Amino acid sequence: MGAYRRVLLKLSGEVLMGEQSFGIDPETVARVAEEVRAAKDTGLEICLVIGGGNIFRGMAGAAKGMDRAQADYMGMLATVMNALAMQNALEQLGVQTRVQSAIEMDKVCEPVIRRRAERHLEKGRVVIFAAGVGAPYFTTDSGAALRAAEMKCDALLKGTSVDGVYDADPKKVATAKRYDTLGYDRVLSDNLKVMDASAVALCRDNNIPIVVFSIREQGNILKVLDGSGTYTVVNSEGK
């Protein structure tokens, strides 16, 4: 695990809610930013992708009966708000951060330009990619897989509310078994809810391991990186 030079950290928007039912909890954002800084201080180059569920699902009533593409665009805008909140938290900790959005909005952030993002990483900045892939019908998981491939990341770290991938929902099934490793094809054939299928396939085709862990446990990013944490790795060697 410790051999990573550059990683993409994918966080669900729900992580930023803390104990709230929706929205952005500043204390939780600050805690996650602290963990990102600690990981970066080990010499790691870090890209971030954050979902939008904390904002847009809070307005889910508005999306009922709405055109799917329109709703997806609203979700993309929610991810930009989350990216700006995380940028602010990181910069308050002294970590230089750039936000690049797949939907251009030059007043608040840069457009996604791969070579510019490369340069930011080389200069020790964190790059947050917002607005998914910039098109409807794709999730932020697909956005994370795409950016991980574009930026030639050594791994995609998916921070969720559970500590890995299980054969059933551990919140509902007490006997659910956690996998240490899994193969991409097994995830797809068994429809295990790691990420959506297009994201898993993109990681498989580019041989990018997916590491699923709990972001809710404090200090867990560092534990996962040094191999001492609890997580599931999806890769080509897994069964």
CORRAZI-V204274 format. One line per field, one symbol per residue. burial: 1 if it has 16 or more other C-alpha atoms within 10 Angstrom, else 0. A space follows every 50 residues. Layout:
burial = ???
//
This chain:
burial = 00000111111111111100011110011111111110110001111111 11111110000010000000111111111111111111110000111111 11100000111100001101100111111111110101111111111110 10111111111111110000000000011111111011000001111111 111101011111111100111101100011111111000
//
